[in-house]
C-alpha cells in the first residue's frame, strides 16, 4: 500500500509500505508505465523481490513525462 516515488540524488526510487502481518517469504513484483500507455511493463530487476523498494531511474528518465508504478505481492 502507499506506493510512492522518491527522487533522491537524481534517482527515482519506488517505495511501498507492507502490512504488519505480511507472511514471511512474501515477494513483490513491480510494474510501470508512462502516462497514456495502456500496457504495464515489468521491471525485470524487481520481480520476486523481498525488499520494499525498486529503483526505476532508467525507466523514468524523461523528466517531462508522467509515470505510474504498481506493486503486487
N, CA, C and O of each residue as an XYZ file, in Angstrom:
292
protein
N       0.839     -1.192      0.000
C       0.000      0.000      0.000
C       0.877      1.244      0.000
O       2.055      1.177      0.351
N       0.317      2.355     -0.384
C       1.023      3.641     -0.422
C       2.339      3.589     -1.185
O       3.385      3.960     -0.653
N       2.291      3.140     -2.402
C       3.485      3.151     -3.245
C       3.729      4.574     -3.717
O       2.826      5.213     -4.257
N       4.948      5.076     -3.517
C       5.293      6.443     -3.896
C       6.689      6.496     -4.501
O       7.569      5.706     -4.156
N       6.869      7.450     -5.415
C       8.188      7.726     -5.962
C       8.905      8.717     -5.059
O       8.297      9.662     -4.556
N      10.183      8.504     -4.858
C      11.044      9.454     -4.173
C      12.232      9.720     -5.078
O      12.869      8.788     -5.569
N      12.528     10.981     -5.296
C      13.687     11.345     -6.114
C      14.803     11.789     -5.184
O      14.716     12.832     -4.536
N      15.852     10.980     -5.132
C      16.981     11.232     -4.249
C      18.266     11.115     -5.063
O      18.511     10.084     -5.690
N      19.077     12.153     -5.057
C      20.349     12.140     -5.796
C      20.161     11.739     -7.257
O      20.922     10.933     -7.791
N      19.145     12.307     -7.893
C      18.841     12.068     -9.302
C      18.432     10.623     -9.596
O      18.522     10.172    -10.738
N      17.985      9.902     -8.573
C      17.457      8.554     -8.771
C      15.989      8.548     -8.373
O      15.600      9.188     -7.397
N      15.177      7.822     -9.132
C      13.756      7.692     -8.836
C      13.508      6.312     -8.227
O      13.572      5.289     -8.909
N      13.228      6.315     -6.943
C      13.054      5.078     -6.200
C      11.581      4.930     -5.823
O      10.994      5.828     -5.219
N      10.996      3.803     -6.181
C       9.635      3.487     -5.771
C       9.715      2.751     -4.443
O      10.435      1.760     -4.319
N       8.979      3.233     -3.454
C       8.922      2.556     -2.156
C       7.467      2.299     -1.818
O       6.575      2.982     -2.322
N       7.228      1.311     -0.962
C       5.870      0.998     -0.550
C       5.862      0.444      0.851
O       6.870     -0.050      1.357
N       4.697      0.536      1.468
C       4.503      0.017      2.815
C       3.882     -1.371      2.726
O       3.162     -1.691      1.781
N       4.175     -2.176      3.722
C       3.570     -3.507      3.802
C       2.752     -3.597      5.083
O       2.944     -2.824      6.021
N       1.857     -4.538      5.100
C       1.064     -4.775      6.300
C       1.951     -5.383      7.380
O       2.930     -6.063      7.072
N       1.617     -5.144      8.627
C       2.407     -5.673      9.739
C       2.387     -7.197      9.775
O       3.356     -7.822     10.206
N       1.292     -7.794      9.326
C       1.151     -9.249      9.402
C       1.460     -9.943      8.072
O       0.904    -11.002      7.779
N       2.344     -9.347      7.270
C       2.696     -9.962      5.988
C       3.431    -11.282      6.244
O       4.337    -11.334      7.076
N       3.048    -12.343      5.535
C       3.686    -13.650      5.762
C       5.163    -13.642      5.379
O       5.550    -12.973      4.421
N       5.989    -14.378      6.117
C       7.411    -14.498      5.767
C       7.552    -15.069      4.358
O       6.783    -15.940      3.952
N       8.522    -14.580      3.634
C       8.767    -15.081      2.288
C       7.920    -14.421      1.208
O       7.997    -14.809      0.042
N       7.118    -13.435      1.576
C       6.314    -12.729      0.576
C       7.234    -12.006     -0.398
O       8.199    -11.359      0.009
N       6.929    -12.119     -1.689
C       7.733    -11.454     -2.709
C       6.872    -10.436     -3.446
O       5.645    -10.528     -3.454
N       7.532     -9.472     -4.059
C       6.854     -8.386     -4.754
C       7.284     -8.331     -6.213
O       8.419     -8.656     -6.559
N       6.347     -7.911     -7.059
C       6.609     -7.679     -8.475
C       6.252     -6.229     -8.781
O       5.174     -5.763     -8.413
N       7.154     -5.516     -9.453
C       6.952     -4.110     -9.769
C       6.705     -3.957    -11.266
O       7.390     -4.557    -12.095
N       5.709     -3.138    -11.587
C       5.411     -2.783    -12.967
C       5.322     -1.268    -13.072
O       5.070     -0.583    -12.081
N       5.530     -0.752    -14.268
C       5.481      0.689    -14.502
C       4.925      0.959    -15.891
O       4.901      0.068    -16.741
N       4.482      2.183    -16.118
C       4.092      2.614    -17.446
C       4.122      4.129    -17.507
O       4.043      4.812    -16.486
N       4.235      4.632    -18.703
C       4.206      6.070    -18.941
C       2.756      6.495    -19.094
O       1.933      5.732    -19.599
N       2.443      7.700    -18.664
C       1.097      8.233    -18.783
C       0.628      8.123    -20.230
O       1.344      8.510    -21.154
N      -0.582      7.591    -20.423
C      -1.144      7.438    -21.756
C      -0.944      6.056    -22.353
O      -1.647      5.683    -23.293
N      -0.002      5.292    -21.826
C       0.218      3.926    -22.317
C      -0.823      2.995    -21.716
O      -1.290      3.218    -20.599
N      -1.185      1.957    -22.452
C      -2.185      1.011    -21.961
C      -1.566     -0.164    -21.218
O      -2.152     -0.681    -20.267
N      -0.408     -0.575    -21.643
C       0.200     -1.781    -21.086
C       1.188     -1.464    -19.978
O       1.966     -0.513    -20.066
N       1.141     -2.288    -18.923
C       2.125     -2.222    -17.846
C       3.346     -3.016    -18.264
O       3.221     -4.061    -18.901
N       4.527     -2.527    -17.910
C       5.784     -3.209    -18.197
C       6.396     -3.701    -16.900
O       6.375     -3.000    -15.889
N       6.942     -4.911    -16.931
C       7.627     -5.445    -15.764
C       9.008     -4.828    -15.636
O       9.725     -4.690    -16.627
N       9.382     -4.458    -14.423
C      10.754     -4.059    -14.136
C      11.503     -5.351    -13.824
O      11.355     -5.907    -12.736
N      12.296     -5.825    -14.761
C      12.920     -7.146    -14.664
C      13.694     -7.351    -13.370
O      13.610     -8.419    -12.762
N      14.444     -6.344    -12.942
C      15.258     -6.470    -11.736
C      14.419     -6.438    -10.456
O      14.935     -6.692     -9.367
N      13.141     -6.128    -10.586
C      12.273     -6.022     -9.406
C      11.111     -7.002     -9.477
O       9.977     -6.663     -9.139
N      11.398     -8.195     -9.912
C      10.420     -9.281     -9.918
C      10.827    -10.286     -8.846
O      11.996    -10.656     -8.735
N       9.853    -10.717     -8.067
C      10.080    -11.688     -6.982
C      11.134    -11.181     -5.995
O      12.029    -11.921     -5.588
N      11.011     -9.906     -5.621
C      11.943     -9.322     -4.652
C      11.301     -9.298     -3.271
O      10.077     -9.361     -3.151
N      12.112     -9.208     -2.245
C      11.593     -9.178     -0.880
C      11.695     -7.794     -0.241
O      11.004     -7.531      0.743
N      12.529     -6.905     -0.767
C      12.672     -5.572     -0.182
C      11.543     -4.661     -0.670
O      11.037     -4.853     -1.776
N      11.137     -3.665      0.142
C      10.015     -2.787     -0.219
C      10.440     -1.544     -1.011
O       9.978     -0.439     -0.724
N      11.310     -1.720     -1.999
C      11.716     -0.601     -2.847
C      12.267     -1.128     -4.166
O      12.691     -2.279     -4.273
N      12.248     -0.246     -5.169
C      12.737     -0.607     -6.502
C      13.245      0.655     -7.183
O      12.582      1.691     -7.146
N      14.402      0.575     -7.796
C      14.989      1.710     -8.500
C      14.447      1.741     -9.933
O      14.727      0.847    -10.732
N      13.668      2.782    -10.245
C      13.087      2.940    -11.578
C      13.689      4.145    -12.315
O      13.042      4.732    -13.182
N      14.905      4.501    -11.973
C      15.546      5.674    -12.559
C      15.630      5.578    -14.077
O      15.228      6.503    -14.783
N      16.142      4.482    -14.570
C      16.326      4.319    -16.019
C      14.983      4.371    -16.755
O      14.893      4.937    -17.844
N      13.957      3.791    -16.168
C      12.647      3.713    -16.809
C      11.896      5.044    -16.763
O      10.958      5.245    -17.533
N      12.290      5.947    -15.878
C      11.590      7.221    -15.705
C      12.517      8.406    -15.965
O      12.354      9.465    -15.359
N      13.480      8.236    -16.856
C      14.497      9.266    -17.038
C      14.006     10.514    -17.771
O      14.639     11.564    -17.661
N      12.919     10.437    -18.504
C      12.399     11.605    -19.198
C      11.573     12.428    -18.210
O      10.409     12.112    -17.961
N      12.161     13.471    -17.654
C      11.518     14.231    -16.580
C      10.320     15.051    -17.059
O       9.596     15.602    -16.231
N      10.090     15.148    -18.374
C       8.924     15.875    -18.868
C       7.684     14.984    -18.963
O       6.592     15.473    -19.251
N       7.843     13.701    -18.726
C       6.732     12.749    -18.786
C       6.234     12.394    -17.387
O       6.909     12.644    -16.388
N       5.055     11.814    -17.339
C       4.480     11.339    -16.080
C       4.453      9.822    -16.117
O       4.197      9.223    -17.162
N       4.718      9.206    -14.979
C       4.812      7.753    -14.904
C       3.946      7.207    -13.772
O       3.676      7.881    -12.778
N       3.529      5.984    -13.961
C       2.806      5.240    -12.940
C       3.608      3.998    -12.589
O       4.364      3.484    -13.414
N       3.446      3.531    -11.394
C       4.061      2.262    -10.992
C       3.097      1.561    -10.069
O       2.275      2.190     -9.403
N       3.210      0.249    -10.040
C       2.389     -0.533     -9.121
C       3.170     -1.740     -8.629
O       4.124     -2.192     -9.263
N       2.741     -2.243     -7.492
C       3.410     -3.371     -6.843
C       2.376     -4.430     -6.551
O       1.272     -4.135     -6.092
N       2.742     -5.657     -6.821
C       1.884     -6.798     -6.479
C       2.635     -7.729     -5.567
O       3.806     -8.036     -5.792
N       1.948     -8.179     -4.528
C       2.559     -9.121     -3.593
C       2.185    -10.529     -3.994
O       2.595    -11.487     -3.338
